[in-house]
Amino acid sequence: MRPTLNFGRIALFFITLLTLSALLSLHLLPDKVALRIGDVSDSDIRALRTTSYVDQLSTEQLREEAAARAETAYTSVPYAASEADQTIQDICAHLRRERALPTPSAQHVAALLRQQVGVMIAKSAQLTPLLQDTTAGYHIDQAERVMRAAVHSALENEIRDDHPADLTRARDEVTVKISASMLPRSYIPAVTSLAMAAVHSNRARDDRRTEAAREAERRLVAPQVNRIFTGDLVVRRGETVTAATIDKLRALGLQNPRLDPVMIASVSLLVAMLLCLVCLYLARYYPRVYASTKILVLLSVLVTLCILGLKLGDTVLGVRLSGSQYGYVGMLCVAATGMLISALVNPRLALLITALLAAQSGFILGDDLRFCIMTLLSTLVGIYAVSDIRTRSDVVRAAAALSLVNVALALVVGKIENDSWVDIQRAALWAVGSGVLSVALFSLGAALFERLFGITTHLGLLELSDPNRPLLQKFCQLAPGTYTHSVMVGNLAVTACEAVGADALLCRVGAYYHDLGKMRRPEFFIENQLGGSNIHNKLNPSLSALVLTAHVKEGLEIAEEERLPQIIKDFISQHHGTSLIRYFYHQQTLFDGGDSAPGLEQQFRYSGPKPQSRETAILMLADSVEAASRTLDKPTLGRIEDLVDQIISTHLGDGQLDECDLTLRDLRGIRDAFVHLLGGMLHSRIEYPDALKPAPGKTDKNGPIDKPADERLLVAEVQKDAAIGDPSSVAA
């Protein structure tokens, strides 16, 4: 069976995709926190998820440090040496002109040098020897050559305009060179002062190139990325908000929350991939589930409610949840969803979907791996705990088991994460609450969804199996033999189900209701005749067969009136499959002269369908075996084995088991279970003394005792032969 997509299923896929994408996107959009730098927080704010953020303050500090380490760029001052030569030439020219005057004045020369050359002489008296000495004219020329040589030598090195030490070093070098010259000692101070005044910087700072170099160094510094984990305190109550606090709030989406189109597209793609995976899994391994739009709608609703519960968890509980508390709410939602899918659809399918939900909850909680693991393990325990609920006390035990496992997980994970003992105790309380509430949600959800979607859970089956139900009471009163037969069939079916791992409770309840149609005309069935006259002796075989097959249709009508679930109706319609009513078919062929007309066999077959599940197939076999076992006289283990083998072989050869999932290994287990139980039910009894034997006119299991021997034998043969084709319905 390979189901195909239809428009309804495609529409459901896209509706689910859009809904889940919207819920996940909104969940990733947290509530806004209106804080600015300098504000005082009025409450503790914790990280709701694990994320990374750029520490702008640390990054800027490191970048400024790197910029400060960048070398300052300089450009050569054009004509620095020429300007120094010109300055020296101007100085010497003024000295010569002043010396040519009748009364040269050192103060006057100093003033002229300051005004016209820009040379400052701290002590003008130093110039006196150069102006008044008779040999000064020659020495001025010599001093000019010495100054040029000393200044040129100093300018060969870098003299940066923003480094006073460079200028000082250059002037010290000039001083040393002039002091080592051959000039008269009395001229050295004046020449040195004049030469130092001619020394200027030959490298000018290039601000543009310097800033470019610093910017390059800044760019080399990577942003300082810090990590904040779920539950970490972002800002304490009463604490002043800093730039670092704002960085954390923005990274968490708490400062200026907004929907990012890229994030929405990514979330939608993730959800689409998960949905496609589930659809492919269903189509490959659970085609009947995939073909049922009703079940697909149920799965979509449950998954959507799970994600919605994560978003509205704090709103429902009326508290502002921290990141770890959100984790336990996620465990609650996923566990409840897994248990509902297990009870309403299929436990194995629940494992797949809840595993994906557990991974998705970790994504929602900011890649917190511990809650992925805790959610998955908690859900697996929940699925196992509710797999065989039969009483309300089982629900309590499931809640207790889930709570204990959650507490154990909280303790183990808390120790692994090095949480404090106070945090572990708080987590244990949340773990208990998560376990109890998840089972409570499961109970409420199962009661709601099984009625909305027409799905029967074990709890619903328990209600149907109550013998005090009015329908079963009426069944017992109107058709006591059939009711007793149904109970015995149920016992056989349960034993077989337990042997092959089928749903024993479902099969027992199906056995209780499979022959409801016999309530309409109970006297037409031998188990209700109580040894009276057989009505079928007055009817032709085809009419008898019509009456017998009608009990299936009438049973479905009663089930519809009583609003029994579809899964029970399947047992009513499939417990005979399309099997042949062999006794009346052979009777009809005898009436027709031993030849069967074309199409005659089809008139003596049930309308079906054949059993579609393991449980309905097991019920068919149990029904036939129980009816046939009544015909055994002095049953032994060998006779019981032969009878069971014959019945299974007949149904198998007739193709009645072609459409169910029973394997040959299952049939072997069913056969052994039937033989074991029938061996206990049909054990031998001691012979009563003649005085205690029934008096004439009494009846035994094959009819009235006082009937002729050949008639009693005919009754037994009719029962044995008819049991194979119509196990519980044929009257002798």
C-alpha positions in Angstrom: 0.0 0.0 0.0 1.6 3.2 -1.2 -0.5 6.2 -0.2 -0.3 9.3 -2.4 -0.5 13.0 -1.5 -3.8 14.7 -2.0 -4.7 18.4 -1.8 -6.1 18.1 1.7 -2.8 16.6 2.9 -0.7 19.2 1.1 -2.8 22.0 2.6 -2.4 20.4 6.1 1.4 20.3 5.5 1.7 23.9 4.7 -0.7 25.1 7.4 1.3 23.1 10.0 4.6 24.5 8.5 3.4 28.1 8.7 1.9 27.7 12.2 5.0 26.1 13.7 7.3 28.5 11.9 5.3 31.4 13.3 5.3 30.0 16.8 9.0 29.3 16.8 9.8 32.7 15.5 7.6 34.4 18.1 9.2 32.3 20.8 12.6 33.4 19.7 11.3 37.0 20.0 11.4 37.7 23.8 9.6 40.4 25.7 11.2 43.8 25.5 13.2 45.3 28.3 13.3 49.1 28.3 16.6 49.9 29.8 19.3 52.5 28.9 22.8 53.1 30.0 22.7 54.7 33.5 19.3 53.3 34.4 18.8 51.3 37.6 17.2 47.9 37.0 14.1 47.3 39.1 14.3 43.5 38.8 16.7 40.6 38.2 17.0 39.8 34.5 18.3 36.4 33.5 19.3 35.0 30.1 16.4 32.9 28.7 18.7 31.1 26.3 22.4 30.5 25.6 23.9 32.9 23.1 27.1 34.8 22.2 27.5 38.5 22.1 30.2 41.1 21.2 31.6 42.9 24.2 31.9 46.3 22.7 33.7 47.9 25.6 36.4 45.3 25.7 36.7 45.3 21.9 37.1 49.1 21.8 39.7 49.1 24.6 41.8 46.5 22.7 41.4 48.4 19.5 42.6 51.6 21.0 45.6 49.8 22.5 46.4 48.4 19.1 46.0 51.9 17.5 48.3 53.4 20.0 51.0 50.9 19.1 50.8 51.9 15.5 53.9 53.9 14.3 53.3 57.6 13.6 53.8 58.5 10.0 56.1 61.4 9.1 57.0 63.3 5.9 60.3 64.9 5.1 60.3 68.7 5.4 61.3 70.0 2.0 64.4 72.2 1.9 65.2 71.8 5.6 68.9 71.9 4.9 68.6 74.9 2.5 66.6 76.8 5.1 69.2 76.1 7.7 72.0 77.3 5.4 69.9 80.4 4.7 69.5 81.0 8.4 73.2 80.7 9.0 74.0 83.0 6.1 71.6 85.6 7.4 73.0 85.4 10.9 76.6 85.9 9.6 75.5 88.8 7.3 74.0 90.7 10.2 77.1 90.1 12.2 79.3 91.5 9.5 77.2 94.5 8.9 77.0 95.3 12.6 80.8 94.8 13.0 81.4 97.4 10.2 79.6 100.0 12.3 81.7 102.4 14.4 80.2 101.2 17.6 78.8 97.7 17.1 76.2 96.7 19.7 75.5 93.1 20.7 72.0 94.0 21.9 71.2 95.6 18.6 72.4 92.6 16.6 70.3 90.3 18.9 67.3 92.4 18.3 67.8 92.3 14.5 68.3 88.6 14.5 65.1 88.1 16.5 63.1 90.4 14.3 64.5 89.6 10.8 65.9 86.1 11.0 63.8 84.6 13.8 66.8 83.6 15.9 66.5 84.0 19.6 69.7 84.7 21.6 69.2 84.2 25.3 72.4 86.1 26.2 73.3 88.8 23.8 76.6 89.4 25.5 77.9 86.2 24.0 78.0 88.0 20.6 80.4 90.7 21.9 83.7 88.8 21.0 82.4 88.3 17.4 81.7 92.0 17.0 84.6 93.7 18.8 87.6 91.4 18.3 90.0 92.7 15.6 90.3 89.2 14.1 86.6 88.5 14.2 86.2 89.2 10.5 88.2 86.1 9.7 86.7 84.0 12.4 83.1 84.9 11.4 83.8 83.3 8.0 85.3 80.3 9.8 82.3 80.1 12.3 80.0 80.1 9.3 81.7 77.1 7.8 81.7 75.3 11.2 78.0 76.0 11.8 77.1 74.7 8.3 79.0 71.6 8.9 77.6 70.9 12.3 74.0 71.7 11.3 74.2 69.5 8.2 75.5 66.7 10.2 72.6 67.0 12.7 70.0 67.2 9.9 71.2 63.9 8.5 69.2 62.2 11.4 65.5 62.4 11.9 64.3 65.4 13.8 60.5 64.9 14.3 58.4 67.9 14.9 56.3 66.2 17.7 59.3 64.8 19.5 61.2 67.5 21.4 63.9 64.9 22.4 64.9 64.7 18.7 65.6 68.4 18.6 67.4 68.4 21.8 69.6 65.5 20.6 70.4 67.3 17.4 71.3 70.5 19.2 73.5 68.6 21.6 75.3 67.1 18.6 75.8 70.6 17.1 77.2 71.7 20.4 79.7 68.9 20.6 80.9 69.4 17.0 81.3 73.2 17.5 83.1 72.6 20.8 85.6 70.4 19.0 86.3 72.9 16.2 89.4 75.2 15.9 87.5 78.3 16.8 88.8 80.5 19.6 87.2 79.5 22.9 85.7 83.0 23.4 83.7 82.5 20.2 82.3 79.0 21.1 79.3 80.1 23.2 78.0 82.6 20.6 78.6 80.3 17.6 76.9 77.4 19.5 73.8 79.4 20.3 73.5 80.7 16.8 74.0 77.2 15.3 71.4 75.6 17.6 69.0 78.3 16.6 69.4 77.3 13.0 68.5 73.6 13.7 64.8 72.7 13.0 62.9 69.5 12.5 63.2 67.8 9.2 60.3 65.4 9.7 56.7 66.6 9.9 53.9 64.5 11.4 51.5 63.1 8.7 48.1 62.9 10.5 46.3 61.4 7.6 48.7 58.5 7.2 49.0 58.1 10.9 45.2 57.7 11.3 45.1 55.3 8.4 47.8 53.2 10.1 45.9 53.3 13.4 42.6 52.3 11.7 44.4 49.4 10.0 45.6 48.2 13.4 42.1 48.6 14.8 40.7 46.4 12.1 43.2 43.7 12.9 41.7 43.3 16.4 38.8 40.8 16.2 35.6 41.5 18.1 35.7 40.2 21.6 32.9 37.5 21.7 31.7 36.4 25.1 29.1 33.8 25.9 26.1 34.0 28.2 24.4 30.8 29.3 20.8 30.1 30.0 19.9 31.2 33.5 22.9 33.6 33.9 22.2 36.9 35.6 22.4 39.7 33.1 21.7 42.5 35.5 20.7 42.5 39.2 17.9 44.4 40.8 19.2 47.8 41.8 22.3 47.6 39.6 23.2 50.4 37.2 23.0 49.4 33.5 26.3 49.7 31.7 27.3 49.4 28.1 28.2 45.7 28.7 24.7 45.1 30.0 23.1 46.6 26.9 25.3 44.3 24.8 24.0 41.3 26.6 20.4 42.4 26.4 20.7 43.1 22.7 22.2 39.7 22.0 19.4 38.1 23.9 16.8 40.1 21.9 15.6 41.7 25.1 16.5 45.3 24.3 15.1 45.8 20.8 13.3 42.6 19.9 12.4 42.3 16.2 11.8 39.6 13.7 14.7 39.0 11.5 13.7 37.8 8.0 16.8 35.6 7.8 15.9 34.0 11.1 12.3 33.4 9.9 13.5 31.8 6.7 15.9 29.6 8.6 13.3 28.5 11.1 10.8 27.8 8.3 13.4 25.7 6.5 14.2 23.8 9.7 10.5 23.0 10.3 10.0 22.0 6.7 12.9 19.5 6.9 11.5 18.0 10.1 8.0 17.7 8.7 9.2 16.1 5.5 11.2 13.7 7.5 8.1 12.7 9.6 6.0 12.4 6.4 8.5 10.2 4.7 8.8 8.0 7.8 5.0 7.7 8.0 4.6 6.9 4.3 7.3 4.2 4.5 6.6 2.5 7.8 3.1 3.5 8.7 1.1 3.9 5.5 -2.3 3.6 7.2 -1.4 6.4 9.5 -0.2 8.5 6.6 -3.3 7.8 4.6 -5.6 9.0 7.4 -6.0 12.8 7.2 -7.7 12.6 10.6 -4.6 11.2 12.3 -2.3 13.7 10.5 -4.5 16.5 11.8 -4.3 15.1 15.3 -0.5 14.9 15.0 -0.3 18.5 13.7 -2.6 19.7 16.6 -0.5 18.0 19.2 2.8 19.3 18.0 1.4 22.8 17.6 0.0 22.7 21.1 3.4 21.5 22.4 5.2 24.5 20.8 2.5 26.9 21.9 2.9 25.6 25.5 6.5 26.5 25.4 5.7 30.0 24.3 2.9 30.5 26.8 4.4 28.6 29.7 5.1 31.6 31.9 1.8 33.2 31.0 -0.2 30.0 32.0 1.8 29.6 35.3 1.6 33.3 36.0 5.3 33.8 36.7 8.3 35.1 34.8 10.4 32.0 34.1 14.1 31.8 34.0 16.0 29.8 31.3 16.2 26.6 33.4 12.5 26.9 34.4 11.6 27.2 30.7 13.6 23.9 30.3 11.3 22.1 32.7 8.2 23.6 31.0 9.6 22.2 27.8 10.0 18.8 29.4 6.4 19.0 30.5 5.1 19.9 27.1 7.1 17.4 25.1 6.5 14.5 27.6 2.7 15.1 27.5 2.8 15.3 23.7 4.8 12.0 23.5 2.4 10.2 25.8 -0.6 11.4 23.9 0.8 10.3 20.5 1.7 7.0 22.1 -1.8 6.4 23.4 -3.7 7.9 20.5 -1.6 6.8 17.5 1.5 4.7 17.9 4.2 4.4 20.6 7.0 4.0 18.0 5.9 7.0 16.1 5.8 8.9 19.4 9.5 8.1 19.9 10.4 9.7 16.6 8.3 12.9 17.0 9.3 13.5 20.6 13.0 13.0 19.7 12.6 15.8 17.1 10.6 17.9 19.6 13.3 17.4 22.3 16.0 18.6 19.8 13.8 21.5 18.9 13.2 22.5 22.5 17.0 22.7 22.9 17.1 25.0 19.9 14.4 27.2 21.4 16.2 27.3 24.8 19.4 28.5 23.1 21.3 25.3 22.3 21.1 24.1 25.9 22.1 20.5 25.4 21.3 19.3 28.9 17.6 20.0 28.4 17.7 18.2 25.1 18.9 15.1 26.9 16.6 15.5 29.9 13.6 16.1 27.7 14.2 13.0 25.6 14.9 10.7 28.5 11.9 12.0 30.4 9.6 11.6 27.4 10.8 8.0 26.8 10.0 7.1 30.4 6.6 8.8 30.0 5.8 6.8 26.9 6.7 3.6 28.6 4.7 4.5 31.8 1.4 5.1 29.9 1.9 2.2 27.4 -0.3 -0.2 29.5 -2.6 1.9 31.6 -5.6 -0.1 32.8 -6.8 1.7 35.9 -6.7 5.1 37.5 -4.0 3.9 39.9 -1.8 3.2 36.8 -2.1 6.9 36.0 -0.9 7.8 39.5 2.0 5.3 39.2 2.9 6.9 35.8 3.0 10.3 37.4 5.2 9.0 40.3 7.6 7.2 37.9 8.0 10.2 35.7 8.5 12.6 38.6 11.2 10.3 40.1 13.0 10.0 36.8 12.9 13.8 36.3 14.3 14.3 39.8 17.1 11.8 39.1 17.9 13.6 35.8 17.9 17.0 37.6 20.4 15.7 40.2 22.7 14.0 37.7 22.8 16.9 35.3 23.1 19.4 38.1 26.2 17.6 39.3 27.7 17.5 35.8 27.1 21.2 35.4 28.5 21.9 38.9 25.3 23.7 40.0 25.0 24.7 43.6 23.0 22.6 46.0 20.3 25.3 46.2 19.9 25.3 42.5 19.7 21.5 42.4 17.0 21.5 45.1 15.0 24.1 43.1 15.5 22.1 40.0 14.2 19.0 41.7 11.0 20.8 42.7 10.4 21.9 39.1 11.2 18.3 38.0 8.5 16.9 40.2 6.0 19.5 39.0 6.9 18.8 35.4 6.3 15.0 35.8 2.9 15.4 37.6 1.6 18.1 35.3 2.6 16.2 32.2 0.7 13.1 33.2 -2.3 15.3 34.2 -2.2 17.0 30.8 -2.0 13.5 29.2 -5.1 12.4 31.0 -7.1 15.4 30.1 -5.8 15.4 26.5 -6.6 11.7 26.1 -10.2 12.2 27.3 -10.6 15.1 24.9 -8.9 14.0 21.7 -10.2 10.4 21.7 -13.7 11.8 21.5 -12.9 14.6 19.0 -11.0 12.3 16.7 -12.8 9.1 17.3 -9.7 7.3 18.7 -10.0 4.8 21.5 -7.2 4.6 24.2 -6.7 2.0 26.8 -8.6 4.1 29.2 -11.5 4.1 26.8 -11.2 0.4 26.3 -11.4 -0.1 30.1 -14.7 1.7 30.2 -16.0 -0.5 27.3 -14.8 -3.7 29.1 -16.9 -3.0 32.2 -19.5 -5.9 32.4 -21.9 -3.6 34.1 -22.4 -1.5 31.0 -26.0 -1.5 30.0 -25.2 -2.8 26.6 -23.3 -5.8 27.9 -26.0 -6.5 30.5 -28.6 -6.5 27.8 -26.4 -8.8 25.7 -26.1 -11.2 28.5 -29.8 -11.3 29.1 -30.9 -11.7 25.5 -28.1 -14.0 24.3 -26.5 -15.7 27.3 -24.9 -18.4 25.3 -23.3 -16.0 22.9 -22.2 -13.7 25.7 -20.5 -16.7 27.4 -18.9 -17.7 24.1 -17.6 -14.1 23.7 -16.0 -14.1 27.1 -14.3 -17.4 26.4 -13.1 -16.1 23.0 -11.7 -13.0 24.8 -9.7 -15.3 27.1 -8.3 -17.2 24.2 -7.5 -14.0 22.3 -5.8 -12.3 25.2 -3.5 -15.4 25.7 -2.6 -15.3 22.0 -2.0 -11.5 22.0 0.3 -11.8 24.9 2.3 -14.5 23.1 2.9 -12.4 20.0 3.0 -8.9 21.5 -0.4 -7.7 20.2 -2.8 -5.4 22.1 -4.4 -7.8 24.5 -6.9 -5.4 26.1 -8.1 -4.3 22.6 -8.6 -7.9 21.6 -10.5 -8.7 24.8 -12.9 -5.8 24.4 -13.3 -6.6 20.7 -14.2 -10.2 21.7 -16.9 -8.9 24.1 -18.7 -7.0 21.3 -17.9 -9.0 18.1 -21.2 -10.9 18.2 -23.6 -8.1 19.2 -25.7 -8.8 16.2 -26.9 -12.1 17.6 -29.0 -10.1 20.1 -31.6 -9.4 17.3 -32.4 -13.1 16.7 -30.6 -15.2 19.4 -32.7 -18.3 18.9 -31.1 -18.8 15.4 -27.8 -19.6 17.0 -27.1 -23.0 18.7 -25.4 -21.6 21.8 -28.7 -19.9 22.7 -31.1 -22.8 21.9 -30.4 -24.6 25.2 -31.3 -28.0 23.7 -34.5 -26.9 22.1 -35.7 -27.4 18.6 -33.4 -26.2 15.8 -35.1 -23.5 13.7 -32.7 -24.2 10.8 -34.3 -27.6 10.3 -37.3 -25.7 8.9 -35.3 -23.4 6.6 -33.5 -24.0 3.4 -29.7 -23.7 3.5 -29.6 -20.4 1.6 -32.1 -18.7 4.0 -30.2 -20.1 7.0 -26.9 -18.7 5.6 -28.6 -15.3 5.0 -29.8 -15.2 8.7 -26.3 -16.1 9.9 -24.5 -13.5 7.8 -27.0 -10.9 8.9 -25.6 -10.9 12.4 -22.6 -8.9 11.2 -24.6 -6.2 9.7 -27.0 -6.1 12.6 -24.0 -5.9 15.0 -22.7 -2.9 13.1 -26.1 -1.3 13.4 -26.2 -1.8 17.2 -22.7 -0.5 17.5 -23.7 2.6 15.5 -26.7 3.2 17.8 -24.6 2.7 20.9 -21.8 5.0 19.4 -19.1 2.4 19.8 -15.7 3.5 18.5 -14.6 2.5 15.0 -11.9 0.2 16.3 -14.6 -2.0 18.0 -16.8 -1.9 14.8 -13.7 -3.4 13.0 -13.9 -6.5 15.2 -17.6 -6.9 14.4 -17.2 -6.6 10.6 -13.9 -8.5 10.3 -14.2 -11.4 12.7 -15.5 -13.7 10.0 -13.7 -12.0 7.1 -15.0 -13.5 3.9 -15.1 -17.1 5.1 -17.4 -19.7 3.8 -20.4 -21.1 5.8 -19.4 -24.6 4.9 -22.2 -26.6 6.4 -25.0 -24.8 4.7 -23.0 -24.6 1.5 -22.6 -28.3 1.4 -26.3 -28.8 2.3 -27.2 -26.6 -0.7 -25.0 -28.5 -3.1 -26.6 -31.7 -1.9 -30.1 -30.2 -2.6 -28.8 -29.2 -6.0 -27.7 -32.8 -6.8 -24.1 -32.5 -5.7 -23.1 -29.8 -8.2 -22.6 -26.2 -7.3 -23.9 -23.5 -9.6 -21.6 -20.7 -10.7 -21.4 -18.0 -8.0 -23.1 -20.3 -5.4 -20.1 -20.2 -3.1 -20.1 -16.4 -3.0 -23.7 -16.5 -1.7 -22.5 -18.5 1.3 -19.6 -16.2 2.2 -19.5 -13.4 4.6 -19.2 -9.9 3.1 -16.0 -9.1 5.0 -13.7 -7.4 5.0 -10.9 -9.7 5.9 -9.0 -8.9 9.1 -6.9 -5.8 8.7 -4.9 -6.0 11.9 -3.2 -8.5 14.1 -5.9 -8.2 16.8 -8.9 -8.8 14.5 -7.1 -11.8 12.9 -6.4 -13.3 16.3 -10.0 -12.8 17.2 -11.1 -14.7 14.1 -8.9 -17.6 15.0 -9.9 -17.6 18.7 -13.6 -17.4 17.6 -13.2 -20.5 15.4 -11.1 -22.4 17.9 -13.5 -21.8 20.8 -16.5 -22.9 18.8 -14.8 -26.0 17.4 -13.5 -27.0 20.8 -17.0 -27.6 22.0 -17.4 -30.5 19.6 -14.4 -32.5 21.1 -15.5 -35.6 22.9 -13.0 -36.7 25.6 -10.4 -34.0 24.5 -6.8 -34.9 24.7 -3.7 -32.8 24.0 -3.2 -34.4 20.7 -6.9 -33.8 19.6 -6.7 -30.2 20.7 -3.4 -29.7 18.7 -5.0 -31.3 15.6 -8.1 -29.1 15.9 -6.1 -25.9 16.3 -3.8 -26.8 13.5 -6.7 -27.6 11.2 -8.5 -24.3 11.9 -5.4 -22.2 11.4 -4.5 -24.0 8.2 -8.1 -23.6 6.9 -8.1 -19.9 7.4 -4.6 -19.5 6.0 -5.5 -21.5 2.9 -8.7 -19.6 2.4 -6.7 -16.3 2.3 -8.4 -14.9 5.4 -5.1 -13.8 6.9 -3.7 -12.2 3.7 -4.4 -8.6 4.7 -3.1 -8.5 8.3 0.4 -8.3 9.7 0.6 -11.8 11.2 3.8 -13.7 10.4 4.3 -17.5 10.4 6.2 -17.1 13.7 3.2 -15.3 15.1 0.9 -18.1 14.0 3.1 -20.6 15.7 2.9 -18.6 18.9 -0.8 -18.2 18.6 -1.2 -21.9 18.0 0.8 -22.8 21.2 -1.1 -20.3 23.3 -4.5 -21.7 22.1 -3.3 -25.3 22.8 -2.0 -24.4 26.3 -5.2 -22.6 27.3 -7.6 -25.1 25.8 -5.7 -27.9 27.5 -6.5 -26.4 30.8 -10.1 -25.5 30.0 -11.0 -28.9 28.5 -9.4 -31.1 31.0 -10.9 -34.6 31.7 -13.3 -35.3 34.5 -14.0 -38.5 36.4 -17.0 -40.6 35.3 -20.1 -40.3 37.6 -21.7 -43.5 38.9 -24.7 -44.6 36.9 -27.0 -43.4 39.7 -25.7 -39.9 39.2 -26.0 -39.9 35.4 -28.7 -37.7 33.9 -32.1 -39.1 33.7 -33.8 -39.7 30.4 -35.0 -36.5 28.8 -32.0 -34.5 30.0 -29.5 -33.0 27.6 -25.8 -33.0 27.2 -23.6 -30.8 25.2 -24.6 -32.4 21.9 -28.3 -32.2 22.4 -31.1 -34.1 24.1 -29.9 -37.4 25.7 -33.0 -39.3 24.8 -32.4 -38.6 21.0 -31.4 -41.5 18.9 -27.7 -42.2 18.7 -27.5 -41.3 15.0 -29.2 -38.0 15.6 -26.8 -37.1 18.4 -23.9 -38.1 16.2 -25.3 -35.8 13.4 -25.4 -32.9 15.9 -21.8 -33.4 16.8 -20.6 -33.7 13.2 -22.6 -30.6 12.2 -21.0 -28.6 15.0 -17.5 -29.8 14.2 -17.8 -29.2 10.4 -19.5 -25.9 10.7 -17.1 -24.6 13.3 -14.3 -24.3 10.7 -16.3 -22.1 8.4 -18.7 -20.5 10.8 -17.3 -21.1 14.3 -19.8 -19.7 16.7 -22.9 -19.2 14.5 -24.1 -22.5 13.0 -26.9 -24.3 14.6 -27.3 -28.1 14.4 
